[in-house]
Amino acid sequence: MKVIHRTLLLLSAALLYAAPVQAQSQITLPRNSPFAGGVQSGTATAEPIALTIVQAVQRALEHNLGLLLAEQSSDSAGAQRLDALSRLLPSVHGTLAEARRTTNLEAFGFPLGPGFPRKVGPYNVFDARIFLSQSVFDAKAMNDNSAASHREEAAKHDYRGARSIVILATANTYLEALASQARSAAAAAQLASSQALHQQAVDLRQGGIVAGIDVVRAEARVSVDRQRATARANDAQKIKLQLARLIGLPIGQEYTLINNVPPVPDVELTLQQAVDQAYAKRSDYLAAVEQLHAAEATERAATAERFPTVRVTADYGAIGLTPSTSFPTFNVMGAVDVPIFDGNREKAHAVQAGTELKRRRAELEDLKAAVYYDVRTAFLDLEAQRQQMDAATRGQELANQQLQQSRDRFAAGVSSNLEVIQAQEAVALATEQAISAEFGLSVARALLAQALGNAEEALTRAVQVSPKP
């Protein structure tokens, strides 16, 4: 199972009047991805419920569709492994039968001549018996079992990878919802500020201090900010709907978010240490290794179809006319089955298995390179986001200073409110950039954890969700 391998996370702390725009490194789930959906359970309540990030993640681990499908795939692989193993284990079954018979003696080679009956019976036959069959040597069955075991391990790795994706996707969507609420609050605050400046312009115009164009500019700014506030509020509601579907909330359930998310700590590793850790812990890489081992075992199984097989069968029981007159009998047989000609079936299976093995090797080599580049890219993104965070923080401070100074100049009649309008836009842009950098830094940290293969561990420590063994 190929799993969507990305997602993001942990915003250190939401700012009071800000929220993130899309981070550079962010990768969202496709709309048709099973991880974007959930199996709804429960009944919607009339009152909104409070939902923490821990509760959201725990609910997603129980109801997310992608994870449920991954769990079912893992269970199916386990069942296939048991089926393959059964061909190597003893097969024991019993029968209990009682019959009423007549027998044609001539049909069984007893032409007894004139005067003798041609058939005997009717008579009773009672038979109680246990049958045993055991494979002594079957190279194909042994390799089939080995292949099934590796596929089961691959499915387990896929399931662990699915858990990681669900946790990261849920936390990311929760934080996006928090960020969207902050953006909506910031837009509402900017609208209130614009309305206050418009009223100030009206008052100054009535006092003859400013021209009428200043009032028009201020009113136009109010219109722009009102549209922005409406759009931000709409975005916040849509992201909450996405989160509700992802974690399987009842349809129509209203809820509120709780902003109590701890920061994700930085990873203190060198590049080489990070790459080595990724090869040792990445679920997708480990699953690909197991799939390669399974393909190797399948190829050996195809080759082994030409080998003889050895099997022992036996039965023991009591047979007679009635249960009381029955006496024990047994039969033990050893057999060697030697393939001679199978119409090129073994050759066809060998070609198919060889082709599959080549494909798995190529996929593993490609994935090995992808893991290396994922780690390097995550390191680069993390450093870039740190620098952007520093620059955005300073830019927000300067924009706020610019706005305050322009408002003072306009109130004193030294300048028009064009300066104020421009400063307002600069503050809005700086706020977006600061929150984008804040969110992007969290995303970069999460993507590095994902690239290293310890995303679930990192998030588990942060939100205190118990990992599944």
LUMPAVEX-271234 format. One record per residue (C-alpha): x, y, z; residue in three letters. Coordinates in steps of 0.5 Angstrom, whole numbers, padded with zeros to 4 digits, always signed. Layout:
N
XYZAla
...
***
This chain:
469
+0000+0000+0000Met
+0003+0007-0002Lys
+0002+0012+0003Val
+0001+0019+0002Ile
+0008+0021+0006His
+0007+0028+0008Arg
+0003+0033+0012Thr
+0005+0038+0018Leu
+0005+0041+0024Leu
+0006+0044+0031Leu
+0005+0052+0031Leu
+0009+0054+0037Ser
+0004+0059+0040Ala
-0002+0063+0036Ala
-0001+0070+0036Leu
-0007+0075+0038Leu
-0008+0078+0032Tyr
-0005+0074+0026Ala
-0006+0067+0023Ala
-0002+0064+0018Pro
-0002+0064+0010Val
+0000+0058+0006Gln
+0007+0055+0008Ala
+0012+0054+0003Gln
+0014+0047+0005Ser
+0006+0045+0007Gln
+0003+0039+0003Ile
-0004+0038+0004Thr
-0008+0031+0003Leu
-0012+0031-0004Pro
-0019+0031-0003Arg
-0020+0024-0005Asn
-0015+0021-0001Ser
-0018+0016+0004Pro
-0014+0020+0010Phe
-0018+0026+0009Ala
-0024+0023+0011Gly
-0027+0019+0017Gly
-0033+0015+0019Val
-0038+0019+0023Gln
-0040+0016+0030Ser
-0044+0019+0035Gly
-0050+0024+0035Thr
-0049+0031+0034Ala
-0051+0035+0040Thr
-0055+0042+0040Ala
-0049+0045+0044Glu
-0042+0046+0041Pro
-0037+0042+0044Ile
-0030+0044+0046Ala
-0024+0040+0042Leu
-0017+0040+0044Thr
-0012+0038+0039Ile
-0011+0031+0044Val
-0018+0030+0043Gln
-0018+0031+0036Ala
-0012+0026+0035Val
-0015+0021+0039Gln
-0021+0021+0035Arg
-0018+0021+0028Ala
-0014+0015+0031Leu
-0021+0011+0032Glu
-0025+0014+0026His
-0020+0016+0020Asn
-0022+0012+0014Leu
-0015+0012+0011Gly
-0012+0009+0018Leu
-0018+0004+0018Leu
-0017+0001+0011Leu
-0009+0001+0013Ala
-0011-0003+0019Glu
-0016-0008+0015Gln
-0010-0009+0010Ser
-0005-0011+0016Ser
-0010-0016+0018Asp
-0011-0019+0011Ser
-0004-0020+0010Ala
-0004-0023+0017Gly
-0009-0028+0015Ala
-0005-0029+0008Gln
+0001-0031+0012Arg
-0003-0036+0017Leu
-0006-0039+0010Asp
+0001-0040+0007Ala
+0004-0043+0014Leu
-0002-0048+0014Ser
+0001-0052+0008Arg
+0007-0053+0013Leu
+0003-0055+0019Leu
+0000-0062+0020Pro
-0007-0063+0018Ser
-0012-0067+0022Val
-0019-0069+0022His
-0024-0074+0024Gly
-0030-0078+0021Thr
-0035-0082+0024Leu
-0040-0086+0019Ala
-0045-0091+0019Glu
-0048-0094+0013Ala
-0053-0099+0010Arg
-0050-0103+0004Arg
-0051-0108-0001Thr
-0045-0110-0006Thr
-0044-0113-0013Asn
-0039-0118-0012Leu
-0038-0119-0019Glu
-0036-0111-0020Ala
-0031-0112-0015Phe
-0028-0118-0019Gly
-0031-0124-0015Phe
-0035-0128-0021Pro
-0037-0134-0016Leu
-0040-0138-0021Gly
-0047-0141-0021Pro
-0051-0142-0015Gly
-0047-0137-0011Phe
-0051-0130-0010Pro
-0048-0124-0014Arg
-0049-0119-0009Lys
-0049-0119-0001Val
-0053-0115+0004Gly
-0056-0111+0006Pro
-0051-0110+0012Tyr
-0048-0105+0016Asn
-0041-0101+0016Val
-0039-0097+0022Phe
-0033-0093+0022Asp
-0030-0088+0026Ala
-0023-0085+0024Arg
-0018-0080+0025Ile
-0014-0078+0019Phe
-0007-0074+0019Leu
-0003-0071+0014Ser
+0004-0068+0014Gln
+0009-0064+0009Ser
+0016-0067+0010Val
+0019-0063+0005Phe
+0016-0058+0001Asp
+0021-0052-0002Ala
+0015-0048-0005Lys
+0011-0048+0001Ala
+0017-0046+0005Met
+0018-0040+0001Asn
+0011-0038+0000Asp
+0011-0038+0008Asn
+0017-0034+0008Ser
+0014-0029+0003Ala
+0007-0028+0006Ala
+0011-0027+0013Ser
+0015-0021+0009His
+0009-0018+0006Arg
+0005-0018+0013Glu
+0011-0014+0016Glu
+0011-0010+0010Ala
+0003-0009+0012Ala
+0005-0007+0019Lys
+0010-0002+0017His
+0005+0001+0012Asp
+0000+0001+0018Tyr
+0005+0005+0023Arg
+0006+0010+0017Gly
-0001+0011+0016Ala
-0002+0012+0024Arg
+0004+0018+0023Ser
+0000+0021+0017Ile
-0007+0021+0021Val
-0003+0024+0027Ile
+0000+0029+0023Leu
-0005+0031+0018Ala
-0010+0032+0024Thr
-0005+0036+0028Ala
-0004+0040+0022Asn
-0011+0041+0020Thr
-0013+0043+0027Tyr
-0007+0048+0027Leu
-0009+0051+0021Glu
-0016+0052+0024Ala
-0013+0056+0030Leu
-0009+0060+0025Ala
-0015+0061+0020Ser
-0019+0064+0027Gln
-0013+0068+0028Ala
-0013+0071+0021Arg
-0021+0072+0022Ser
-0020+0076+0028Ala
-0014+0080+0025Ala
-0018+0082+0019Ala
-0024+0084+0024Ala
-0019+0088+0028Ala
-0017+0091+0022Gln
-0024+0093+0020Leu
-0025+0096+0026Ala
-0019+0100+0026Ser
-0021+0102+0019Ser
-0028+0104+0021Gln
-0025+0108+0027Ala
-0020+0112+0022Leu
-0026+0113+0017His
-0030+0116+0023Gln
-0023+0120+0025Gln
-0023+0123+0017Ala
-0030+0125+0018Val
-0029+0129+0024Asp
-0023+0132+0021Leu
-0027+0134+0015Arg
-0032+0137+0019Gln
-0027+0141+0022Gly
-0024+0143+0016Gly
-0017+0140+0017Ile
-0017+0135+0012Val
-0020+0135+0005Ala
-0026+0131+0002Gly
-0021+0126-0001Ile
-0019+0123+0005Asp
-0026+0121+0007Val
-0027+0118+0001Val
-0020+0114+0002Arg
-0022+0112+0009Ala
-0029+0109+0006Glu
-0026+0105+0001Ala
-0021+0102+0006Arg
-0027+0100+0010Val
-0030+0097+0004Ser
-0024+0093+0002Val
-0023+0091+0010Asp
-0030+0089+0010Arg
-0029+0084+0004Gln
-0023+0081+0007Arg
-0026+0080+0014Ala
-0032+0076+0011Thr
-0027+0072+0007Ala
-0023+0070+0013Arg
-0029+0068+0017Ala
-0031+0064+0011Asn
-0024+0060+0011Asp
-0024+0059+0018Ala
-0031+0055+0018Gln
-0029+0051+0012Lys
-0022+0049+0015Ile
-0026+0047+0021Lys
-0031+0043+0017Leu
-0025+0039+0014Gln
-0022+0038+0021Leu
-0029+0035+0023Ala
-0029+0030+0017Arg
-0022+0028+0018Leu
-0024+0026+0025Ile
-0031+0023+0024Gly
-0035+0028+0028Leu
-0042+0027+0027Pro
-0045+0031+0021Ile
-0047+0038+0024Gly
-0043+0038+0030Gln
-0041+0045+0032Glu
-0035+0045+0036Tyr
-0030+0050+0039Thr
-0022+0050+0039Leu
-0018+0050+0045Ile
-0011+0054+0043Asn
-0006+0050+0048Asn
-0001+0047+0043Val
+0006+0046+0046Pro
+0012+0047+0041Pro
+0015+0042+0037Val
+0023+0041+0039Pro
+0028+0042+0034Asp
+0032+0036+0032Val
+0039+0036+0034Glu
+0043+0031+0029Leu
+0048+0032+0024Thr
+0046+0031+0016Leu
+0049+0024+0016Gln
+0046+0022+0023Gln
+0039+0024+0020Ala
+0040+0020+0014Val
+0042+0014+0018Asp
+0036+0015+0023Gln
+0031+0015+0017Ala
+0034+0009+0014Tyr
+0033+0005+0020Ala
+0026+0008+0022Lys
+0022+0011+0016Arg
+0016+0006+0015Ser
+0015+0007+0008Asp
+0023+0005+0007Tyr
+0022-0001+0012Leu
+0016-0003+0008Ala
+0020-0003+0001Ala
+0025-0007+0004Val
+0020-0013+0007Glu
+0017-0013+0000Gln
+0024-0014-0003Leu
+0025-0020+0001His
+0018-0022+0000Ala
+0019-0022-0008Ala
+0026-0026-0007Glu
+0022-0031-0003Ala
+0017-0031-0008Thr
+0022-0032-0014Glu
+0025-0038-0010Arg
+0018-0041-0009Ala
+0017-0041-0017Ala
+0024-0044-0018Thr
+0022-0050-0012Ala
+0016-0052-0016Glu
+0021-0057-0020Arg
+0023-0060-0014Phe
+0020-0066-0011Pro
+0015-0066-0005Thr
+0015-0071+0001Val
+0009-0072+0005Arg
+0006-0077+0010Val
-0001-0079+0011Thr
-0004-0084+0016Ala
-0011-0086+0019Asp
-0013-0090+0025Tyr
-0020-0092+0027Gly
-0025-0097+0029Ala
-0029-0101+0023Ile
-0034-0106+0024Gly
-0041-0108+0023Leu
-0043-0104+0029Thr
-0040-0100+0034Pro
-0039-0106+0039Ser
-0036-0111+0034Thr
-0031-0106+0031Ser
-0024-0107+0032Phe
-0018-0102+0031Pro
-0015-0101+0024Thr
-0009-0096+0021Phe
-0006-0094+0015Asn
+0001-0090+0014Val
+0003-0088+0008Met
+0009-0084+0005Gly
+0009-0081-0002Ala
+0014-0077-0006Val
+0011-0073-0011Asp
+0016-0071-0017Val
+0014-0066-0022Pro
+0015-0068-0029Ile
+0012-0064-0034Phe
+0007-0058-0032Asp
+0006-0055-0039Gly
+0011-0049-0037Asn
+0007-0047-0031Arg
+0013-0047-0027Glu
+0017-0043-0032Lys
+0011-0038-0033Ala
+0011-0037-0025His
+0019-0036-0025Ala
+0019-0031-0030Val
+0013-0027-0027Gln
+0017-0027-0020Ala
+0023-0025-0023Gly
+0020-0019-0026Thr
+0017-0017-0020Glu
+0023-0018-0016Leu
+0027-0013-0021Lys
+0021-0008-0020Arg
+0022-0008-0012Arg
+0029-0007-0013Arg
+0028-0001-0017Ala
+0023+0002-0013Glu
+0027+0001-0006Leu
+0033+0004-0010Glu
+0029+0010-0012Asp
+0026+0010-0005Leu
+0033+0010-0002Lys
+0035+0016-0006Ala
+0028+0020-0004Ala
+0029+0019+0003Val
+0036+0022+0003Tyr
+0033+0028-0001Tyr
+0027+0028+0003Asp
+0032+0029+0009Val
+0037+0034+0006Arg
+0031+0038+0003Thr
+0028+0038+0010Ala
+0034+0041+0013Phe
+0034+0046+0008Leu
+0027+0048+0009Asp
+0028+0049+0017Leu
+0034+0053+0016Glu
+0030+0058+0011Ala
+0024+0058+0016Gln
+0028+0060+0022Arg
+0031+0066+0018Gln
+0024+0068+0015Gln
+0022+0068+0022Met
+0027+0073+0024Asp
+0026+0077+0018Ala
+0018+0077+0019Ala
+0018+0079+0027Thr
+0023+0085+0025Arg
+0018+0087+0019Gly
+0012+0087+0024Gln
+0015+0091+0029Glu
+0017+0096+0024Leu
+0010+0096+0020Ala
+0007+0097+0027Asn
+0012+0103+0028Gln
+0010+0106+0021Gln
+0003+0106+0023Leu
+0003+0109+0029Gln
+0007+0115+0026Gln
+0003+0116+0020Ser
-0004+0116+0025Arg
+0000+0121+0029Asp
+0002+0125+0023Arg
-0005+0125+0020Phe
-0009+0127+0027Ala
-0004+0133+0027Ala
-0006+0135+0020Gly
+0001+0134+0017Val
-0001+0129+0012Ser
-0006+0126+0009Ser
-0009+0119+0011Asn
-0006+0116+0004Leu
+0000+0115+0009Glu
-0005+0112+0014Val
-0008+0107+0009Ile
-0001+0105+0006Gln
+0001+0104+0013Ala
-0005+0099+0015Gln
-0004+0095+0009Glu
+0004+0094+0011Ala
+0001+0092+0018Val
-0003+0087+0015Ala
+0002+0084+0010Leu
+0007+0084+0016Ala
+0002+0080+0020Thr
+0001+0075+0015Glu
+0008+0074+0013Gln
+0010+0074+0021Ala
+0005+0068+0022Ile
+0006+0065+0015Ser
+0014+0064+0018Ala
+0011+0062+0025Glu
+0007+0057+0021Phe
+0012+0055+0016Gly
+0017+0054+0022Leu
+0013+0049+0025Ser
+0011+0046+0018Val
+0019+0045+0017Ala
+0020+0042+0024Arg
+0014+0037+0023Ala
+0017+0035+0016Leu
+0024+0034+0018Leu
+0021+0029+0024Ala
+0017+0026+0018Gln
+0023+0025+0014Ala
+0027+0022+0020Leu
+0021+0017+0021Gly
+0020+0019+0028Asn
+0014+0024+0027Ala
+0009+0020+0031Glu
+0014+0020+0037Glu
+0015+0027+0036Ala
+0008+0029+0036Leu
+0006+0023+0041Thr
+0011+0027+0046Arg
+0008+0034+0044Ala
+0001+0032+0045Val
+0001+0026+0050Gln
-0002+0021+0045Val
+0000+0014+0047Ser
+0003+0010+0041Pro
+0000+0003+0039Lys
+0005-0002+0039Pro
***
